[in-house]
């Protein structure tokens, strides 16, 4: 039960960081940060679920490696840059 509480707190913290990024993006009118703050929560659920809300057997069997997570984050940031450029015509 302790892992579930820890996972919930980590998830809430990550969503709070995304909220702060979104606030800064709208305040300073930065399309790249706005798109990033929309896309990063899509990675939070799978991360929390695979780390904290699964059994030990499922963690070993279905977990992504550190390299895979890094590639997913880089892909998410690249997609945010592409969306910012397509939707607003600028990154900053």
TIROGU-605528 format. One record per atom (N, C-alpha, C): z, y, x; residue number from 1; residue in one letter; atom name. Coordinates in steps of 0.02 Angstrom, whole numbers, plus 50000, padded with zeros to 5 digits. Each point is the difference from the previous one (the first is absolute). Example, Ala and Ser with C-alpha at 12.3 -4.5 7.8 and 13.67 -1.06 7.14 Angstrom:
<kolvos>
{kolvo {50390 49716 50660} 1 "A" "N"} {kolvo {50000 50059 49955} 1 "A" "CA"} {kolvo {50000 50060 50045} 1 "A" "C"} {kolvo {49964 50053 49982} 2 "S" "N"} {kolvo {50003 50059 50042} 2 "S" "CA"} {kolvo {50037 50055 49961} 2 "S" "C"} 
</kolvos>
This chain:
<kolvos>
{kolvo {50000 49940 50041} 1 "X" "N"} {kolvo {50000 50060 49959} 1 "X" "CA"} {kolvo {50000 50063 50043} 1 "X" "C"} {kolvo {50029 49995 50059} 2 "X" "N"} {kolvo {50003 50058 50044} 2 "X" "CA"} {kolvo {49931 50022 50023} 2 "X" "C"} {kolvo {49955 49954 50013} 3 "X" "N"} {kolvo {49932 50017 50021} 3 "X" "CA"} {kolvo {49963 50038 49946} 3 "X" "C"} {kolvo {50011 49981 49936} 4 "X" "N"} {kolvo {49966 50035 49946} 4 "X" "CA"} {kolvo {50022 50073 49995} 4 "X" "C"} {kolvo {50065 50011 50009} 5 "X" "N"} {kolvo {50025 50069 49998} 5 "X" "CA"} {kolvo {49973 50040 50058} 5 "X" "C"} {kolvo {49998 49970 50058} 6 "X" "N"} {kolvo {49973 50034 50059} 6 "X" "CA"} {kolvo {49926 50015 49990} 6 "X" "C"} {kolvo {49962 49953 49972} 7 "X" "N"} {kolvo {49930 50012 49986} 7 "X" "CA"} {kolvo {49989 50055 49950} 7 "X" "C"} {kolvo {50044 50003 49950} 8 "X" "N"} {kolvo {49994 50053 49950} 8 "X" "CA"} {kolvo {50012 50069 50032} 8 "X" "C"} {kolvo {50050 50004 50043} 9 "X" "N"} {kolvo {50014 50063 50034} 9 "X" "CA"} {kolvo {49943 50020 50047} 9 "X" "C"} {kolvo {49971 49952 50034} 10 "X" "N"} {kolvo {49944 50015 50044} 10 "X" "CA"} {kolvo {49941 50025 49959} 10 "X" "C"} {kolvo {49987 49968 49944} 11 "X" "N"} {kolvo {49945 50021 49956} 11 "X" "CA"} {kolvo {50011 50070 49972} 11 "X" "C"} {kolvo {50060 50015 49978} 12 "X" "N"} {kolvo {50015 50067 49975} 12 "X" "CA"} {kolvo {49992 50051 50055} 12 "X" "C"} {kolvo {50022 49984 50060} 13 "X" "N"} {kolvo {49992 50046 50057} 13 "X" "CA"} {kolvo {49928 50013 50016} 13 "X" "C"} {kolvo {49959 49948 50000} 14 "X" "N"} {kolvo {49928 50008 50015} 14 "X" "CA"} {kolvo {49966 50042 49946} 14 "X" "C"} {kolvo {50018 49988 49937} 15 "X" "N"} {kolvo {49971 50040 49946} 15 "X" "CA"} {kolvo {50022 50072 50004} 15 "X" "C"} {kolvo {50062 50012 50021} 16 "X" "N"} {kolvo {50024 50069 50009} 16 "X" "CA"} {kolvo {49960 50035 50056} 16 "X" "C"} {kolvo {49986 49964 50054} 17 "X" "N"} {kolvo {49959 50029 50054} 17 "X" "CA"} {kolvo {49931 50017 49975} 17 "X" "C"} {kolvo {49970 49955 49959} 18 "X" "N"} {kolvo {49934 50015 49972} 18 "X" "CA"} {kolvo {50003 50060 49953} 18 "X" "C"} {kolvo {50055 50007 49964} 19 "X" "N"} {kolvo {50008 50059 49957} 19 "X" "CA"} {kolvo {50005 50065 50040} 19 "X" "C"} {kolvo {50035 49997 50056} 20 "X" "N"} {kolvo {50004 50059 50044} 20 "X" "CA"} {kolvo {49932 50017 50029} 20 "X" "C"} {kolvo {49963 49949 50021} 21 "X" "N"} {kolvo {49933 50011 50026} 21 "X" "CA"} {kolvo {49955 50031 49947} 21 "X" "C"} {kolvo {50006 49977 49938} 22 "X" "N"} {kolvo {49961 50027 49945} 22 "X" "CA"} {kolvo {50018 50073 49987} 22 "X" "C"} {kolvo {50065 50016 50001} 23 "X" "N"} {kolvo {50022 50069 49990} 23 "X" "CA"} {kolvo {49972 50046 50054} 23 "X" "C"} {kolvo {50004 49978 50063} 24 "X" "N"} {kolvo {49974 50040 50055} 24 "X" "CA"} {kolvo {49924 50008 49994} 24 "X" "C"} {kolvo {49966 49946 49979} 25 "X" "N"} {kolvo {49927 50002 49993} 25 "X" "CA"} {kolvo {49979 50052 49948} 25 "X" "C"} {kolvo {50034 50001 49943} 26 "X" "N"} {kolvo {49983 50049 49949} 26 "X" "CA"} {kolvo {50021 50071 50019} 26 "X" "C"} {kolvo {50056 50006 50034} 27 "X" "N"} {kolvo {50024 50066 50021} 27 "X" "CA"} {kolvo {49953 50032 50051} 27 "X" "C"} {kolvo {49976 49959 50048} 28 "X" "N"} {kolvo {49957 50026 50052} 28 "X" "CA"} {kolvo {49926 49989 49987} 28 "X" "C"} {kolvo {49983 49967 49944} 29 "X" "N"} {kolvo {49932 49986 49979} 29 "X" "CA"} {kolvo {49962 49961 50054} 29 "X" "C"} {kolvo {50027 49940 50015} 30 "X" "N"} {kolvo {49969 49956 50050} 30 "X" "CA"} {kolvo {49976 49937 49964} 30 "X" "C"} {kolvo {49935 49993 49988} 31 "X" "N"} {kolvo {49975 49942 49962} 31 "X" "CA"} {kolvo {50013 49933 50033} 31 "X" "C"} {kolvo {49999 49997 50067} 32 "X" "N"} {kolvo {50012 49936 50034} 32 "X" "CA"} {kolvo {50070 49973 49986} 32 "X" "C"} {kolvo {50050 50044 50004} 33 "X" "N"} {kolvo {50068 49979 49986} 33 "X" "CA"} {kolvo {50009 49980 49927} 33 "X" "C"} {kolvo {49965 50035 49956} 34 "X" "N"} {kolvo {50004 49983 49928} 34 "X" "CA"} {kolvo {49972 49930 49988} 34 "X" "C"} {kolvo {49942 49985 50028} 35 "X" "N"} {kolvo {49972 49933 49992} 35 "X" "CA"} {kolvo {50042 49947 50034} 35 "X" "C"} {kolvo {50029 50017 50057} 36 "X" "N"} {kolvo {50044 49952 50034} 36 "X" "CA"} {kolvo {50061 49985 49958} 36 "X" "C"} {kolvo {50029 50051 49970} 37 "X" "N"} {kolvo {50060 49989 49959} 37 "X" "CA"} {kolvo {49983 49961 49936} 37 "X" "C"} {kolvo {49938 50001 49978} 38 "X" "N"} {kolvo {49980 49959 49943} 38 "X" "CA"} {kolvo {49988 49927 50020} 38 "X" "C"} {kolvo {49976 49987 50061} 39 "X" "N"} {kolvo {49982 49932 50021} 39 "X" "CA"} {kolvo {50057 49962 50033} 39 "X" "C"} {kolvo {50045 50033 50034} 40 "X" "N"} {kolvo {50053 49964 50035} 40 "X" "CA"} {kolvo {50047 49960 49954} 40 "X" "C"} {kolvo {50016 50023 49940} 41 "X" "N"} {kolvo {50041 49957 49957} 41 "X" "CA"} {kolvo {49968 49933 49982} 41 "X" "C"} {kolvo {49935 49994 50008} 42 "X" "N"} {kolvo {49967 49936 49987} 42 "X" "CA"} {kolvo {50020 49949 50053} 42 "X" "C"} {kolvo {50022 50022 50058} 43 "X" "N"} {kolvo {50023 49954 50052} 43 "X" "CA"} {kolvo {50075 49987 49997} 43 "X" "C"} {kolvo {50036 50042 49965} 44 "X" "N"} {kolvo {50073 49993 49997} 44 "X" "CA"} {kolvo {50020 49937 49961} 44 "X" "C"} {kolvo {49968 49988 49943} 45 "X" "N"} {kolvo {50017 49942 49960} 45 "X" "CA"} {kolvo {49991 49934 50036} 45 "X" "C"} {kolvo {49942 49988 50030} 46 "X" "N"} {kolvo {49992 49937 50037} 46 "X" "CA"} {kolvo {50047 49994 50060} 46 "X" "C"} {kolvo {50015 50055 50033} 47 "X" "N"} {kolvo {50046 49997 50057} 47 "X" "CA"} {kolvo {50070 49980 49978} 47 "X" "C"} {kolvo {50025 50034 49948} 48 "X" "N"} {kolvo {50067 49986 49976} 48 "X" "CA"} {kolvo {50003 49929 49971} 48 "X" "C"} {kolvo {49949 49981 49963} 49 "X" "N"} {kolvo {49999 49933 49970} 49 "X" "CA"} {kolvo {49999 49944 50051} 49 "X" "C"} {kolvo {49961 50010 50053} 50 "X" "N"} {kolvo {49995 49947 50050} 50 "X" "CA"} {kolvo {50061 49997 50046} 50 "X" "C"} {kolvo {50032 50056 50011} 51 "X" "N"} {kolvo {50057 50002 50046} 51 "X" "CA"} {kolvo {50067 49985 49966} 51 "X" "C"} {kolvo {50011 50029 49941} 52 "X" "N"} {kolvo {50067 49999 49972} 52 "X" "CA"} {kolvo {50007 49959 49936} 52 "X" "C"} {kolvo {49947 49992 49961} 53 "X" "N"} {kolvo {50006 49969 49935} 53 "X" "CA"} {kolvo {49973 49929 49997} 53 "X" "C"} {kolvo {49989 49969 50056} 54 "X" "N"} {kolvo {49975 49931 50002} 54 "X" "CA"} {kolvo {50050 49956 50036} 54 "X" "C"} {kolvo {49995 49935 49989} 55 "X" "N"} {kolvo {50045 49953 50034} 55 "X" "CA"} {kolvo {49979 49993 50073} 55 "X" "C"} {kolvo {50042 49967 50038} 56 "X" "N"} {kolvo {49986 49992 50072} 56 "X" "CA"} {kolvo {49936 49959 50010} 56 "X" "C"} {kolvo {49991 49949 49958} 57 "X" "N"} {kolvo {49940 49959 50006} 57 "X" "CA"} {kolvo {49937 50040 49984} 57 "X" "C"} {kolvo {50003 50042 49948} 58 "X" "N"} {kolvo {49942 50041 49983} 58 "X" "CA"} {kolvo {49986 50053 50053} 58 "X" "C"} {kolvo {50053 50026 50031} 59 "X" "N"} {kolvo {49991 50050 50052} 59 "X" "CA"} {kolvo {49962 49971 50059} 59 "X" "C"} {kolvo {50016 49939 50019} 60 "X" "N"} {kolvo {49964 49969 50056} 60 "X" "CA"} {kolvo {49928 49983 49982} 60 "X" "C"} {kolvo {49990 49978 49939} 61 "X" "N"} {kolvo {49935 49975 49979} 61 "X" "CA"} {kolvo {49951 50057 49985} 61 "X" "C"} {kolvo {50023 50052 49966} 62 "X" "N"} {kolvo {49954 50051 49973} 62 "X" "CA"} {kolvo {50006 50068 50033} 62 "X" "C"} {kolvo {50037 50007 50053} 63 "X" "N"} {kolvo {50009 50066 50029} 63 "X" "CA"} {kolvo {49941 50020 50044} 63 "X" "C"} {kolvo {49986 50065 50000} 64 "X" "N"} {kolvo {49949 50027 50044} 64 "X" "CA"} {kolvo {50031 50011 50069} 64 "X" "C"} {kolvo {49959 49995 50051} 65 "X" "N"} {kolvo {50025 50014 50067} 65 "X" "CA"} {kolvo {50003 50076 50010} 65 "X" "C"} {kolvo {50033 50020 50054} 66 "X" "N"} {kolvo {50006 50072 50015} 66 "X" "CA"} {kolvo {49931 50031 50010} 66 "X" "C"} {kolvo {49955 49963 50031} 67 "X" "N"} {kolvo {49932 50024 50012} 67 "X" "CA"} {kolvo {49963 50012 49933} 67 "X" "C"} {kolvo {50009 49955 49953} 68 "X" "N"} {kolvo {49968 50008 49935} 68 "X" "CA"} {kolvo {50026 50062 49964} 68 "X" "C"} {kolvo {50066 50012 50002} 69 "X" "N"} {kolvo {50028 50060 49968} 69 "X" "CA"} {kolvo {49973 50063 50033} 69 "X" "C"} {kolvo {49994 50000 50066} 70 "X" "N"} {kolvo {49973 50058 50035} 70 "X" "CA"} {kolvo {49928 50013 49979} 70 "X" "C"} {kolvo {49961 49947 49995} 71 "X" "N"} {kolvo {49930 50008 49978} 71 "X" "CA"} {kolvo {49996 50024 49927} 71 "X" "C"} {kolvo {50045 49976 49957} 72 "X" "N"} {kolvo {50001 50024 49931} 72 "X" "CA"} {kolvo {50018 50074 49996} 72 "X" "C"} {kolvo {50048 50022 50040} 73 "X" "N"} {kolvo {50019 50070 49999} 73 "X" "CA"} {kolvo {49943 50044 50027} 73 "X" "C"} {kolvo {49968 49978 50054} 74 "X" "N"} {kolvo {49943 50038 50027} 74 "X" "CA"} {kolvo {49943 50002 49949} 74 "X" "C"} {kolvo {49987 49945 49966} 75 "X" "N"} {kolvo {49949 50000 49948} 75 "X" "CA"} {kolvo {50017 50046 49942} 75 "X" "C"} {kolvo {50064 50002 49981} 76 "X" "N"} {kolvo {50022 50044 49946} 76 "X" "CA"} {kolvo {49992 50074 50021} 76 "X" "C"} {kolvo {50017 50016 50062} 77 "X" "N"} {kolvo {49992 50069 50024} 77 "X" "CA"} {kolvo {49926 50019 50005} 77 "X" "C"} {kolvo {49958 49953 50020} 78 "X" "N"} {kolvo {49928 50013 50004} 78 "X" "CA"} {kolvo {49971 50010 49930} 78 "X" "C"} {kolvo {50022 49959 49953} 79 "X" "N"} {kolvo {49977 50008 49930} 79 "X" "CA"} {kolvo {50023 50066 49971} 79 "X" "C"} {kolvo {50060 50022 50017} 80 "X" "N"} {kolvo {50024 50065 49978} 80 "X" "CA"} {kolvo {49957 50056 50028} 80 "X" "C"} {kolvo {49980 49994 50063} 81 "X" "N"} {kolvo {49957 50051 50030} 81 "X" "CA"} {kolvo {49932 50001 49965} 81 "X" "C"} {kolvo {49973 49942 49986} 82 "X" "N"} {kolvo {49935 49996 49966} 82 "X" "CA"} {kolvo {50005 50030 49930} 82 "X" "C"} {kolvo {50052 49983 49963} 83 "X" "N"} {kolvo {50008 50027 49933} 83 "X" "CA"} {kolvo {50010 50076 50001} 83 "X" "C"} {kolvo {50039 50025 50047} 84 "X" "N"} {kolvo {50011 50072 50005} 84 "X" "CA"} {kolvo {49935 50036 50015} 84 "X" "C"} {kolvo {49960 49971 50043} 85 "X" "N"} {kolvo {49935 50030 50018} 85 "X" "CA"} {kolvo {49952 49998 49941} 85 "X" "C"} {kolvo {49998 49943 49964} 86 "X" "N"} {kolvo {49955 49994 49943} 86 "X" "CA"} {kolvo {50021 50043 49940} 86 "X" "C"} {kolvo {50064 50003 49986} 87 "X" "N"} {kolvo {50025 50035 49941} 87 "X" "CA"} {kolvo {50004 50076 50010} 87 "X" "C"} {kolvo {50023 50020 50060} 88 "X" "N"} {kolvo {50010 50072 50011} 88 "X" "CA"} {kolvo {49953 50030 50051} 88 "X" "C"} {kolvo {49965 49959 50037} 89 "X" "N"} {kolvo {49953 50026 50049} 89 "X" "CA"} {kolvo {50033 50023 50065} 89 "X" "C"} {kolvo {50065 49988 50006} 90 "X" "N"} {kolvo {50036 50020 50061} 90 "X" "CA"} {kolvo {50061 49955 50008} 90 "X" "C"} {kolvo {50026 49997 50060} 91 "X" "N"} {kolvo {50060 49961 50012} 91 "X" "CA"} {kolvo {50062 50044 50001} 91 "X" "C"} {kolvo {49993 50061 50025} 92 "X" "N"} {kolvo {50058 50046 50004} 92 "X" "CA"} {kolvo {49989 50055 49953} 92 "X" "C"} 
</kolvos>
